[in-house]
Amino acid sequence: MNASVIAMFPGQGSQREGMAAHLIREHPGTAGAVFERADEVLGLPLGRLCSEGDAERLRATEIAQPAILATSYAIFEVLRAEGFAPDLVTGHSLGEFTALTAAGVLDLADALLLVRRRGELMAEIAAAVPGAMTAVSGVPADRIEEICAGIDGVVELANYNAPDQSVISGTAAAVADAEELLRAEGAGSLVALRVGAPFHCSLMAALEDRFAADLAVAEFRDPAIDVLSSVTAQRVSSGDEARELLRRQLTAPVRWIETIAAAADLGCTDYLEIGPGRVLSGLANRMLDTATVRSTHDARRISAVVASYA
């Protein structure tokens, strides 16, 4: 396989107030239809929440997850209607559900229901065990792993985002202890993430069987577009494998460095972040020297992407 264009779908933390207002207003037949379907499936005014909802409401993990998926997929539908057809798709954490939907593995309705359920289960963990996630820059990943291993409590390396950026996840107390040691280690920055639960660490293990039961009910088809999993940084071969990877990703770290490297090895030269944020395009810019990297963060950028594929 020789790929050229990869679509990258973001995860939780990319949400923002009003992120879908321009989509619903300017693209009622594509983006608007996605939110109409989401409202119907979830029994939530998701379109209104993504257009008018406040930041605190959107931060709740059981709302944020379907909101980001719907917004990202709505942008994908806008682009697809204009002729955009990626060679490869991938997603960061939650974004893997969007990637699988774009690739035809999941129906939009099933994807929305699954991420709503995923968010509800994660919120249960967050309510029972206060957790936190912190982005760390300036300390090598292997040294972060060593520091976390010496902490009394659960704190683990959750995201390998870029050579100079990782994310730790765990109980609030253990993350705070790790932050203190990382400051002493010379961390360039420590940024608390806007998420509602400690994702991608062993605290999520209690959810695996329960979420596996929900995954078992949904229909998973084989990919119509090649998918790179951020759990393994390898292509997803079948719908059954996709289902298992979504179970594993609750506790498994996000291997984003390896995923982007795998895309480059497959020949990708155009990296397009499809969603409300710019984190993934920023990470790609830091890891790739000659590739074209773009985002769809706002109406202007979407118009530019549409024009380039027209």
Stockholm file with secondary structure:
# STOCKHOLM 1.0

chainA/1-310         MNASVIAMFPGQGSQREGMAAHLIREHPGTAGAVFERADEVLGLPLGRLCSEGDAERLRATEIAQPAILATSYAIFEVLRAEGFAPDLVTGHSLGEFTALTAAGVLDLADALLLVRRRGELMAEIAAAVPGAMTAVSGVPADRIEEICAGIDGVVELANYNAPDQSVISGTAAAVADAEELLRAEGAGSLVALRVGAPFHCSLMAALEDRFAADLAVAEFRDPAIDVLSSVTAQRVSSGDEARELLRRQLTAPVRWIETIAAAADLGCTDYLEIGPGRVLSGLANRMLDTATVRSTHDARRISAVVASYA
#=GR chainA/1-310 SS CCCCEEEEECCTTCCCTTTTHHHHHHCTTTHHHHHHHHHHHHTSCHHHHHHHCCHHHHHSHHHHHHHHHHHHHHHHHHHHHTTCCCSEEEESTTHHHHHHHHTTSSCHHHHHHHHHHHHHHHHHHHHHSCEEEEEEESSCHHHHHHHHHTSSSCEEEEEEEETTEEEEEEEHHHHHHHHHHHHHHTCSEEEECCCSSCCSSGGGGGGHHHHHHHHHHSCCCCCSSEEECTTTSSBCCCHHHHHHHHHHTTTSCBCHHHHHHHHHHTTCCEEEECSSCCHHHHHHHHHCSSSEEEECCSHHHHHHHHHHHC
#=GC SS_cons         CCCCEEEEECCTTCCCTTTTHHHHHHCTTTHHHHHHHHHHHHTSCHHHHHHHCCHHHHHSHHHHHHHHHHHHHHHHHHHHHTTCCCSEEEESTTHHHHHHHHTTSSCHHHHHHHHHHHHHHHHHHHHHSCEEEEEEESSCHHHHHHHHHTSSSCEEEEEEEETTEEEEEEEHHHHHHHHHHHHHHTCSEEEECCCSSCCSSGGGGGGHHHHHHHHHHSCCCCCSSEEECTTTSSBCCCHHHHHHHHHHTTTSCBCHHHHHHHHHHTTCCEEEECSSCCHHHHHHHHHCSSSEEEECCSHHHHHHHHHHHC
//
